[in-house]
């Protein structure tokens, strides 16, 4: 399926995919592009534990490209507030799994610096390649 792009997110929907099997595939795709997954938040489990509500299967992966992160932090240490890049894997109705990654180019417009803009384009392109490989 062709990936779509919104202002905030790069999105890929996978028809007939298994949610549980997709999470490691996403991690592998991110690793192939130079990202490490620093955090993993199981939103469904958290909502059940904290609020006793049911939520669809939904995980947030905090992905970081170390070299780009280091370079961006050298330009502006406050940029750490925008890190890591979040990637969402969620189960949709109808047997689809949706994978969304933050559009770093959009996010990092908050930092007005040409070097950060260039880095954000590189990170966004790498995230898009990861989604395309799924």
OpenMM code with the backbone's topology and positions (N, CA, C; nanometers):
from openmm import Vec3, app, unit

residues = "UNK UNK UNK UNK UNK UNK UNK UNK UNK UNK UNK UNK UNK UNK UNK UNK UNK UNK UNK UNK UNK UNK UNK UNK UNK UNK UNK UNK UNK UNK UNK UNK UNK UNK UNK UNK UNK UNK UNK UNK UNK UNK UNK UNK UNK UNK UNK UNK UNK UNK UNK UNK UNK UNK UNK UNK UNK UNK UNK UNK UNK UNK UNK UNK UNK UNK UNK UNK UNK UNK UNK UNK UNK UNK UNK UNK UNK UNK UNK UNK UNK UNK UNK UNK UNK UNK UNK UNK UNK UNK UNK UNK UNK UNK UNK UNK UNK UNK UNK UNK UNK UNK UNK UNK UNK UNK UNK UNK UNK UNK UNK UNK UNK UNK UNK UNK UNK UNK UNK UNK UNK UNK UNK UNK UNK UNK UNK UNK UNK UNK UNK UNK UNK UNK".split()
positions = [
    Vec3(0.0837, -0.1177, 0.0000),
    Vec3(0.0000, 0.0000, 0.0000),
    Vec3(0.0884, 0.1242, 0.0000),
    Vec3(0.0479, 0.2262, -0.0658),
    Vec3(0.1265, 0.3483, -0.0767),
    Vec3(0.1196, 0.4282, 0.0528),
    Vec3(0.2351, 0.4733, 0.1021),
    Vec3(0.2323, 0.5541, 0.2236),
    Vec3(0.1711, 0.6904, 0.1952),
    Vec3(0.1027, 0.7452, 0.2933),
    Vec3(0.0493, 0.8800, 0.2793),
    Vec3(0.1224, 0.9704, 0.3772),
    Vec3(0.1128, 1.0990, 0.3551),
    Vec3(0.1862, 1.1940, 0.4384),
    Vec3(0.0918, 1.3069, 0.4783),
    Vec3(0.0853, 1.3359, 0.6067),
    Vec3(0.0125, 1.4520, 0.6543),
    Vec3(0.1155, 1.5504, 0.7053),
    Vec3(0.0707, 1.6642, 0.7493),
    Vec3(0.1632, 1.7639, 0.7997),
    Vec3(0.2421, 1.7125, 0.9190),
    Vec3(0.1765, 1.6461, 1.0122),
    Vec3(0.2430, 1.6011, 1.1341),
    Vec3(0.3021, 1.4612, 1.1236),
    Vec3(0.2441, 1.3779, 1.0385),
    Vec3(0.2850, 1.2371, 1.0400),
    Vec3(0.3079, 1.1803, 0.9007),
    Vec3(0.3997, 1.0861, 0.8968),
    Vec3(0.4175, 0.9986, 0.7814),
    Vec3(0.3396, 0.8733, 0.8169),
    Vec3(0.2561, 0.8244, 0.7265),
    Vec3(0.1646, 0.7159, 0.7612),
    Vec3(0.1713, 0.6028, 0.6606),
    Vec3(0.1634, 0.4816, 0.7123),
    Vec3(0.1579, 0.3624, 0.6274),
    Vec3(0.0548, 0.2682, 0.6872),
    Vec3(-0.0412, 0.2260, 0.6064),
    Vec3(-0.1410, 0.1274, 0.6497),
    Vec3(-0.1092, -0.0058, 0.5850),
    Vec3(-0.1127, -0.1098, 0.6667),
    Vec3(-0.0792, -0.2443, 0.6212),
    Vec3(-0.2029, -0.3326, 0.6301),
    Vec3(-0.2583, -0.3686, 0.5169),
    Vec3(-0.3775, -0.4542, 0.5135),
    Vec3(-0.3392, -0.5978, 0.5445),
    Vec3(-0.4200, -0.6629, 0.6269),
    Vec3(-0.3987, -0.8036, 0.6582),
    Vec3(-0.2777, -0.8312, 0.7459),
    Vec3(-0.2187, -0.7283, 0.8019),
    Vec3(-0.1007, -0.7465, 0.8876),
    Vec3(-0.1434, -0.7827, 1.0290),
    Vec3(-0.0582, -0.8541, 1.0978),
    Vec3(-0.0806, -0.8882, 1.2372),
    Vec3(-0.0134, -0.7815, 1.3235),
    Vec3(-0.0901, -0.7229, 1.4140),
    Vec3(-0.0380, -0.6148, 1.4985),
    Vec3(0.0876, -0.6570, 1.5743),
    Vec3(0.0807, -0.7695, 1.6449),
    Vec3(0.1943, -0.8141, 1.7273),
    Vec3(0.3181, -0.8416, 1.6427),
    Vec3(0.2988, -0.8925, 1.5223),
    Vec3(0.4123, -0.9198, 1.4338),
    Vec3(0.4687, -0.7924, 1.3712),
    Vec3(0.3861, -0.6899, 1.3610),
    Vec3(0.4293, -0.5659, 1.2963),
    Vec3(0.5274, -0.4883, 1.3832),
    Vec3(0.5121, -0.4936, 1.5142),
    Vec3(0.6002, -0.4157, 1.6029),
    Vec3(0.7473, -0.4515, 1.5828),
    Vec3(0.7869, -0.5791, 1.5864),
    Vec3(0.9284, -0.6087, 1.5609),
    Vec3(0.9722, -0.5743, 1.4189),
    Vec3(0.8805, -0.5850, 1.3225),
    Vec3(0.9145, -0.5457, 1.1849),
    Vec3(0.9461, -0.3968, 1.1778),
    Vec3(0.8681, -0.3166, 1.2494),
    Vec3(0.8919, -0.1722, 1.2519),
    Vec3(1.0266, -0.1427, 1.3171),
    Vec3(1.0555, -0.2098, 1.4277),
    Vec3(1.1848, -0.1894, 1.4946),
    Vec3(1.3009, -0.2250, 1.4023),
    Vec3(1.2868, -0.3345, 1.3278),
    Vec3(1.3913, -0.3752, 1.2336),
    Vec3(1.4065, -0.2728, 1.1215),
    Vec3(1.2941, -0.2226, 1.0711),
    Vec3(1.2981, -0.1224, 0.9642),
    Vec3(1.3649, 0.0058, 1.0130),
    Vec3(1.3359, 0.0444, 1.1360),
    Vec3(1.3994, 0.1632, 1.1936),
    Vec3(1.5494, 0.1406, 1.2106),
    Vec3(1.5868, 0.0244, 1.2612),
    Vec3(1.7287, -0.0073, 1.2814),
    Vec3(1.8046, -0.0045, 1.1491),
    Vec3(1.7413, -0.0519, 1.0430),
    Vec3(1.8057, -0.0527, 0.9114),
    Vec3(1.8345, 0.0886, 0.8617),
    Vec3(1.7619, 0.1867, 0.9157),
    Vec3(1.7825, 0.3268, 0.8777),
    Vec3(1.8666, 0.4028, 0.9799),
    Vec3(1.9202, 0.3323, 1.0787),
    Vec3(2.0091, 0.3957, 1.1758),
    Vec3(1.9436, 0.4437, 1.3041),
    Vec3(1.8183, 0.4046, 1.3261),
    Vec3(1.7480, 0.4445, 1.4477),
    Vec3(1.7602, 0.3369, 1.5547),
    Vec3(1.7657, 0.3810, 1.6785),
    Vec3(1.7523, 0.2922, 1.7922),
    Vec3(1.6205, 0.3242, 1.8596),
    Vec3(1.5540, 0.2235, 1.9136),
    Vec3(1.4287, 0.2470, 1.9862),
    Vec3(1.4634, 0.2595, 2.1337),
    Vec3(1.4452, 0.3798, 2.1873),
    Vec3(1.4808, 0.4101, 2.3258),
    Vec3(1.3680, 0.3804, 2.4238),
    Vec3(1.2448, 0.3973, 2.3769),
    Vec3(1.1292, 0.3764, 2.4643),
    Vec3(1.0215, 0.2996, 2.3891),
    Vec3(0.9392, 0.2302, 2.4659),
    Vec3(0.8237, 0.1606, 2.4097),
    Vec3(0.7108, 0.1720, 2.5109),
    Vec3(0.6045, 0.2397, 2.4709),
    Vec3(0.4903, 0.2613, 2.5595),
    Vec3(0.3707, 0.1846, 2.5042),
    Vec3(0.3204, 0.0910, 2.5820),
    Vec3(0.2013, 0.0152, 2.5453),
    Vec3(0.0811, 0.0954, 2.5960),
    Vec3(0.0222, 0.1729, 2.5063),
    Vec3(-0.0872, 0.2626, 2.5445),
    Vec3(-0.2088, 0.1835, 2.5907),
    Vec3(-0.2404, 0.0742, 2.5238),
    Vec3(-0.3557, -0.0083, 2.5635),
    Vec3(-0.3409, -0.0542, 2.7085),
    Vec3(-0.2242, -0.1094, 2.7436),
    Vec3(-0.2011, -0.1582, 2.8803),
    Vec3(-0.2017, -0.0438, 2.9810),
    Vec3(-0.1444, 0.0695, 2.9428),
    Vec3(-0.1392, 0.1846, 3.0330),
    Vec3(-0.2788, 0.2385, 3.0610),
    Vec3(-0.3625, 0.2492, 2.9577),
    Vec3(-0.4994, 0.2988, 2.9761),
    Vec3(-0.5800, 0.2043, 3.0651),
    Vec3(-0.5578, 0.0745, 3.0473),
    Vec3(-0.6300, -0.0233, 3.1295),
    Vec3(-0.5857, -0.0120, 3.2753),
    Vec3(-0.4556, -0.0043, 3.2969),
    Vec3(-0.4021, 0.0006, 3.4333),
    Vec3(-0.4378, 0.1312, 3.5046),
    Vec3(-0.4228, 0.2430, 3.4367),
    Vec3(-0.4408, 0.3734, 3.5014),
    Vec3(-0.5855, 0.4210, 3.5058),
    Vec3(-0.6629, 0.3876, 3.4012),
    Vec3(-0.7994, 0.4393, 3.3919),
    Vec3(-0.9065, 0.3306, 3.3885),
    Vec3(-0.8631, 0.2046, 3.3821),
    Vec3(-0.9538, 0.0914, 3.3682),
    Vec3(-1.0478, 0.1089, 3.2489),
    Vec3(-0.9892, 0.1538, 3.1367),
    Vec3(-1.0646, 0.1660, 3.0123),
    Vec3(-0.9974, 0.0795, 2.9061),
    Vec3(-1.0791, 0.0345, 2.8126),
    Vec3(-1.0265, -0.0444, 2.7023),
    Vec3(-0.9888, 0.0484, 2.5876),
    Vec3(-0.8754, 0.0203, 2.5281),
    Vec3(-0.8254, 0.0981, 2.4152),
    Vec3(-0.7711, -0.0007, 2.3140),
    Vec3(-0.7751, 0.0352, 2.1890),
    Vec3(-0.7256, -0.0559, 2.0849),
    Vec3(-0.5752, -0.0802, 2.1021),
    Vec3(-0.5223, -0.1879, 2.0487),
    Vec3(-0.3778, -0.2116, 2.0539),
    Vec3(-0.3032, -0.0937, 1.9905),
    Vec3(-0.2120, -0.0350, 2.0671),
    Vec3(-0.1483, 0.0909, 2.0273),
    Vec3(-0.0185, 0.1039, 2.1053),
    Vec3(0.0919, 0.1131, 2.0349),
    Vec3(0.2214, 0.1281, 2.1005),
    Vec3(0.2923, 0.2508, 2.0432),
    Vec3(0.3629, 0.3219, 2.1298),
    Vec3(0.4437, 0.4368, 2.0881),
    Vec3(0.5898, 0.3992, 2.1074),
    Vec3(0.6650, 0.4022, 1.9978),
    Vec3(0.8083, 0.3750, 2.0016),
    Vec3(0.8829, 0.5075, 1.9933),
    Vec3(0.9758, 0.5287, 2.0831),
    Vec3(1.0598, 0.6486, 2.0803),
    Vec3(1.1881, 0.6163, 2.0060),
    Vec3(1.1993, 0.6633, 1.8817),
    Vec3(1.3131, 0.6287, 1.7961),
    Vec3(1.4123, 0.7442, 1.7887),
    Vec3(1.5401, 0.7092, 1.7929),
    Vec3(1.6452, 0.8109, 1.7900),
    Vec3(1.7535, 0.7719, 1.6900),
    Vec3(1.7947, 0.8688, 1.6104),
    Vec3(1.9088, 0.8530, 1.5209),
    Vec3(2.0238, 0.9266, 1.5897),
    Vec3(2.1127, 0.8547, 1.6590),
    Vec3(2.2117, 0.9173, 1.7472),
    Vec3(2.2959, 1.0282, 1.6845),
    Vec3(2.3459, 1.0075, 1.5649),
    Vec3(2.4320, 1.1083, 1.5027),
    Vec3(2.3555, 1.2385, 1.4787),
    Vec3(2.2346, 1.2271, 1.4244),
    Vec3(2.1528, 1.3456, 1.3988),
    Vec3(2.1132, 1.4130, 1.5299),
    Vec3(2.0803, 1.3332, 1.6314),
    Vec3(2.0432, 1.3895, 1.7617),
    Vec3(2.1598, 1.4677, 1.8209),
    Vec3(2.2784, 1.4112, 1.8140),
    Vec3(2.3973, 1.4786, 1.8674),
    Vec3(2.4209, 1.6110, 1.7948),
    Vec3(2.4122, 1.6084, 1.6626),
    Vec3(2.4346, 1.7305, 1.5852),
    Vec3(2.3304, 1.8369, 1.6179),
    Vec3(2.2046, 1.7962, 1.6299),
    Vec3(2.0980, 1.8917, 1.6615),
    Vec3(2.1165, 1.9505, 1.8011),
    Vec3(2.1549, 1.8673, 1.8968),
    Vec3(2.1765, 1.9157, 2.0336),
    Vec3(2.2947, 2.0116, 2.0422),
    Vec3(2.3907, 1.9970, 1.9527),
    Vec3(2.5031, 2.0904, 1.9492),
    Vec3(2.4575, 2.2286, 1.9039),
    Vec3(2.3577, 2.2327, 1.8173),
    Vec3(2.3039, 2.3592, 1.7671),
    Vec3(2.2170, 2.4258, 1.8729),
    Vec3(2.1297, 2.3469, 1.9361),
    Vec3(2.0362, 2.4020, 2.0346),
    Vec3(2.0004, 2.2930, 2.1359),
    Vec3(2.0547, 2.3012, 2.2574),
    Vec3(2.0268, 2.1984, 2.3580),
    Vec3(1.8777, 2.1815, 2.3906),
    Vec3(1.7983, 2.2856, 2.3706),
    Vec3(1.6549, 2.2760, 2.3988),
    Vec3(1.5824, 2.1831, 2.3021),
    Vec3(1.6473, 2.1490, 2.1918),
    Vec3(1.5838, 2.0609, 2.0939),
    Vec3(1.5550, 1.9229, 2.1535),
    Vec3(1.6228, 1.8915, 2.2629),
    Vec3(1.5954, 1.7659, 2.3322),
    Vec3(1.4505, 1.7540, 2.3767),
    Vec3(1.3825, 1.8664, 2.3911),
    Vec3(1.2403, 1.8636, 2.4260),
    Vec3(1.1560, 1.7993, 2.3162),
    Vec3(1.2084, 1.7964, 2.1953),
    Vec3(1.1351, 1.7414, 2.0815),
    Vec3(1.1795, 1.5992, 2.0461),
    Vec3(1.2639, 1.5422, 2.1289),
    Vec3(1.3182, 1.4091, 2.1010),
    Vec3(1.2627, 1.3072, 2.1999),
    Vec3(1.2624, 1.1794, 2.1674),
    Vec3(1.2986, 1.1196, 2.0394),
    Vec3(1.1830, 1.1316, 1.9407),
    Vec3(1.2033, 1.0830, 1.8196),
    Vec3(1.0975, 1.0823, 1.7183),
    Vec3(1.0000, 0.9694, 1.7519),
    Vec3(0.8745, 1.0035, 1.7685),
    Vec3(0.7757, 0.9013, 1.8018),
    Vec3(0.7258, 0.8296, 1.6773),
    Vec3(0.7096, 0.6994, 1.6926),
    Vec3(0.6541, 0.6132, 1.5888),
    Vec3(0.5415, 0.5343, 1.6551),
    Vec3(0.4246, 0.5363, 1.5937),
    Vec3(0.3070, 0.4692, 1.6491),
    Vec3(0.2744, 0.3464, 1.5647),
    Vec3(0.2450, 0.2371, 1.6323),
    Vec3(0.1915, 0.1176, 1.5661),
    Vec3(0.0562, 0.0920, 1.6318),
    Vec3(-0.0507, 0.0909, 1.5514),
    Vec3(-0.1832, 0.0701, 1.6095),
    Vec3(-0.2668, -0.0213, 1.5214),
    Vec3(-0.3565, -0.0917, 1.5879),
    Vec3(-0.4467, -0.1828, 1.5172),
    Vec3(-0.5754, -0.1082, 1.4863),
    Vec3(-0.6158, -0.1136, 1.3606),
    Vec3(-0.7387, -0.0484, 1.3173),
    Vec3(-0.8468, -0.1530, 1.2941),
    Vec3(-0.9705, -0.1077, 1.2858),
    Vec3(-1.0800, -0.1977, 1.2501),
    Vec3(-1.0583, -0.2477, 1.1077),
    Vec3(-1.1064, -0.3653, 1.0804),
    Vec3(-1.0990, -0.4171, 0.9447),
    Vec3(-0.9690, -0.4868, 0.9102),
    Vec3(-0.8912, -0.5237, 1.0101),
    Vec3(-0.7702, -0.6001, 0.9843),
    Vec3(-0.6528, -0.5212, 0.9316),
    Vec3(-0.6508, -0.3930, 0.9564),
    Vec3(-0.5374, -0.3112, 0.9148),
    Vec3(-0.4535, -0.2712, 1.0353),
    Vec3(-0.3248, -0.2567, 1.0113),
    Vec3(-0.2339, -0.2019, 1.1114),
    Vec3(-0.1801, -0.0718, 1.0535),
    Vec3(-0.1822, 0.0319, 1.1345),
    Vec3(-0.1323, 0.1622, 1.0903),
    Vec3(-0.0006, 0.1918, 1.1606),
    Vec3(0.0964, 0.2350, 1.0824),
    Vec3(0.2253, 0.2767, 1.1358),
    Vec3(0.2413, 0.4237, 1.1003),
    Vec3(0.2639, 0.5046, 1.2020),
    Vec3(0.2814, 0.6483, 1.1813),
    Vec3(0.4131, 0.6914, 1.2443),
    Vec3(0.4827, 0.7796, 1.1758),
    Vec3(0.6061, 0.8364, 1.2292),
    Vec3(0.5946, 0.9874, 1.2230),
    Vec3(0.6479, 1.0525, 1.3235),
    Vec3(0.6442, 1.1979, 1.3251),
    Vec3(0.7187, 1.2509, 1.2027),
    Vec3(0.6640, 1.3544, 1.1437),
    Vec3(0.7321, 1.4237, 1.0348),
    Vec3(0.8290, 1.5216, 1.1004),
    Vec3(0.9550, 1.4826, 1.1106),
    Vec3(1.0551, 1.5643, 1.1801),
    Vec3(1.0720, 1.7006, 1.1147),
    Vec3(1.0518, 1.7083, 0.9837),
    Vec3(1.0647, 1.8363, 0.9143),
    Vec3(0.9619, 1.9352, 0.9674),
    Vec3(0.8396, 1.8884, 0.9876),
    Vec3(0.7350, 1.9743, 1.0435),
    Vec3(0.7641, 2.0067, 1.1899),
    Vec3(0.7974, 1.9053, 1.2674),
    Vec3(0.8214, 1.9238, 1.4106),
    Vec3(0.9341, 2.0228, 1.4378),
    Vec3(1.0430, 2.0080, 1.3653),
    Vec3(1.1607, 2.0892, 1.3946),
    Vec3(1.1574, 2.2286, 1.3330),
    Vec3(1.0437, 2.2672, 1.2715),
    Vec3(1.0298, 2.4067, 1.2288),
    Vec3(1.0231, 2.4977, 1.3513),
    Vec3(0.9973, 2.4385, 1.4676),
    Vec3(0.9969, 2.5163, 1.5918),
    Vec3(1.1350, 2.5725, 1.6239),
    Vec3(1.2384, 2.5086, 1.5686),
    Vec3(1.3759, 2.5538, 1.5896),
    Vec3(1.4190, 2.6220, 1.4604),
    Vec3(1.4348, 2.7507, 1.4655),
    Vec3(1.4670, 2.8249, 1.3436),
    Vec3(1.6178, 2.8306, 1.3233),
    Vec3(1.6704, 2.7241, 1.2622),
    Vec3(1.8140, 2.7180, 1.2351),
    Vec3(1.8342, 2.6329, 1.1098),
    Vec3(1.9097, 2.6826, 1.0117),
    Vec3(1.9278, 2.6086, 0.8863),
    Vec3(1.9880, 2.4690, 0.9043),
    Vec3(2.0795, 2.4533, 0.9982),
    Vec3(2.1414, 2.3223, 1.0188),
    Vec3(2.0393, 2.2224, 1.0731),
    Vec3(1.9536, 2.2686, 1.1619),
    Vec3(1.8491, 2.1813, 1.2164),
    Vec3(1.7486, 2.1465, 1.1066),
    Vec3(1.7184, 2.2417, 1.0214),
    Vec3(1.6264, 2.2159, 0.9101),
    Vec3(1.6821, 2.1057, 0.8195),
    Vec3(1.8090, 2.1139, 0.7890),
    Vec3(1.8738, 2.0128, 0.7055),
    Vec3(1.8714, 1.8754, 0.7731),
    Vec3(1.9040, 1.8720, 0.9015),
    Vec3(1.9009, 1.7460, 0.9768),
    Vec3(1.7605, 1.6873, 0.9801),
    Vec3(1.6610, 1.7737, 0.9983),
    Vec3(1.5230, 1.7252, 1.0071),
    Vec3(1.4783, 1.6628, 0.8755),
    Vec3(1.5235, 1.7183, 0.7638),
    Vec3(1.4894, 1.6587, 0.6338),
    Vec3(1.5528, 1.5198, 0.6205),
    Vec3(1.6766, 1.5058, 0.6674),
    Vec3(1.7442, 1.3753, 0.6637),
    Vec3(1.6704, 1.2730, 0.7502),
    Vec3(1.6320, 1.3149, 0.8701),
    Vec3(1.5617, 1.2246, 0.9617),
    Vec3(1.4265, 1.1845, 0.9032),
    Vec3(1.3535, 1.2812, 0.8481),
    Vec3(1.2234, 1.2516, 0.7875),
    Vec3(1.2386, 1.1538, 0.6716),
    Vec3(1.3388, 1.1749, 0.5881),
    Vec3(1.3621, 1.0839, 0.4750),
    Vec3(1.3939, 0.9429, 0.5250),
    Vec3(1.4705, 0.9325, 0.6315),
    Vec3(1.5036, 0.8009, 0.6878),
    Vec3(1.3802, 0.7335, 0.7469),
    Vec3(1.2964, 0.8105, 0.8143),
    Vec3(1.1718, 0.7547, 0.8675),
    Vec3(1.0817, 0.7078, 0.7534),
    Vec3(1.0744, 0.7868, 0.6464),
    Vec3(0.9918, 0.7478, 0.5318),
    Vec3(1.0435, 0.6188, 0.4687),
    Vec3(1.1758, 0.6060, 0.4564),
    Vec3(1.2331, 0.4823, 0.4013),
    Vec3(1.1986, 0.3618, 0.4899),
    Vec3(1.2005, 0.3824, 0.6210),
    Vec3(1.1633, 0.2739, 0.7124),
    Vec3(1.0185, 0.2317, 0.6887),
    Vec3(0.9287, 0.3291, 0.6763),
    Vec3(0.7881, 0.2965, 0.6506),
    Vec3(0.7719, 0.2284, 0.5150),
    Vec3(0.8435, 0.2789, 0.4150),
    Vec3(0.8324, 0.2217, 0.2806),
    Vec3(0.8757, 0.0757, 0.2768),
    Vec3(0.9651, 0.0375, 0.3662),
    Vec3(1.0180, -0.0994, 0.3649),
    Vec3(0.9237, -0.2012, 0.4289),
    Vec3(0.8178, -0.1532, 0.4920),
    Vec3(0.7248, -0.2450, 0.5597),
    Vec3(0.6333, -0.3156, 0.4599),
] * unit.nanometer
topology = app.Topology()
chain = topology.addChain("A")
for resn in residues:
    res = topology.addResidue(resn, chain)
    for name in ("N", "CA", "C"):
        topology.addAtom(name, app.Element.getBySymbol(name[0]), res)
